[in-house]
Amino acid sequence: MICSNTAKSDIQKGNTMKHIFIINPKAGKGSNIDRLYDMADKLRSRHGLDVMCILTQSRGHATAITREFAEKG
């Protein structure tokens, strides 16, 4: 996970940042989805981060998800 200085200062001020994992379930060798969910749970519990995992469903879905979150801010 990459955290810029701006993001760190926002966290220190009490502003929470949402961490979104967009996962292609067809990519890679075998299914690592459970491992990714476990990682997200650890980030949530150990560091108090707002974490969300979203599985892509089709070609271009990751782009649509990213665009939707970017427009919302």
Secondary structure, DSSP 8 states (H G I E B T S, - for coil): ----HHHHHHHHTT---EEEEEE-TTSSSS--HHHHHHHHHHHHHHH--EEEEEE--STTHHHHHHHHHHHH-
